[in-house]
Amino acid sequence: MARDITATTQSKVETALHTPEKTTFNMTLASMPIACRDKFKRLKVEGKVSGSFNAYLRQAVIDKLKVDDI
């Protein structure tokens, strides 16, 4: 059974070209202790850390994976 050949619309081409590959995923930390958030806020006020708590956690995971993947 043969398929019909149809023209590709410009919008389909543009969508394919501008849709990034999925290289990240979202994960929640449902049981993160409140004390960790409070400590991060204190360190941020003291100027010892910067950015968001999410960015801080993401970088911590990346750094830990580098260490463990000797």
PLY file of the C-alpha trace (Angstrom):
ply
format ascii 1.0
element vertex 70
property float x
property float y
property float z
element edge 69
property int vertex1
property int vertex2
end_header
0.00 0.00 0.00
1.56 3.26 -1.10
1.36 6.50 0.81
0.30 9.70 -0.81
3.01 12.31 -1.03
1.84 15.66 0.22
3.54 19.01 0.43
5.02 20.03 3.76
3.69 23.35 4.92
6.08 26.11 5.93
4.67 26.16 9.46
5.55 22.47 9.96
9.09 23.14 8.77
9.48 26.15 11.06
8.11 24.20 14.01
10.57 21.37 13.41
13.49 23.79 13.11
12.62 25.83 16.20
11.58 23.05 18.57
14.55 22.30 20.81
15.39 18.74 21.71
14.28 17.82 25.17
17.47 17.86 27.22
16.06 18.60 30.66
13.44 17.16 32.93
11.52 18.43 35.94
11.67 16.70 39.28
10.08 17.88 42.50
11.42 17.49 46.00
8.25 16.85 47.95
9.98 16.09 51.23
12.67 18.80 51.30
13.03 19.93 54.92
11.95 23.51 55.62
15.21 24.00 57.52
17.10 23.70 54.21
15.04 26.47 52.64
15.53 28.66 55.70
19.29 28.04 55.73
19.49 28.91 52.02
17.59 32.16 52.65
19.98 33.05 55.48
23.04 32.31 53.35
21.60 34.40 50.54
21.04 37.38 52.86
24.63 37.00 54.08
25.82 37.05 50.45
27.31 33.56 50.58
25.07 32.18 47.82
23.21 33.75 44.94
20.40 32.85 42.59
17.36 30.74 43.34
17.05 27.69 45.56
16.16 25.62 42.47
19.32 26.73 40.68
21.34 25.99 43.82
19.92 22.46 44.04
20.41 21.85 40.31
24.08 22.86 40.53
24.57 20.72 43.64
23.25 17.66 41.78
25.45 18.39 38.75
28.53 18.80 40.97
27.76 15.59 42.90
27.31 13.59 39.70
30.69 14.84 38.44
32.37 13.72 41.66
30.66 10.31 41.68
31.36 9.63 37.99
35.10 9.45 38.53
0 1
1 2
2 3
3 4
4 5
5 6
6 7
7 8
8 9
9 10
10 11
11 12
12 13
13 14
14 15
15 16
16 17
17 18
18 19
19 20
20 21
21 22
22 23
23 24
24 25
25 26
26 27
27 28
28 29
29 30
30 31
31 32
32 33
33 34
34 35
35 36
36 37
37 38
38 39
39 40
40 41
41 42
42 43
43 44
44 45
45 46
46 47
47 48
48 49
49 50
50 51
51 52
52 53
53 54
54 55
55 56
56 57
57 58
58 59
59 60
60 61
61 62
62 63
63 64
64 65
65 66
66 67
67 68
68 69
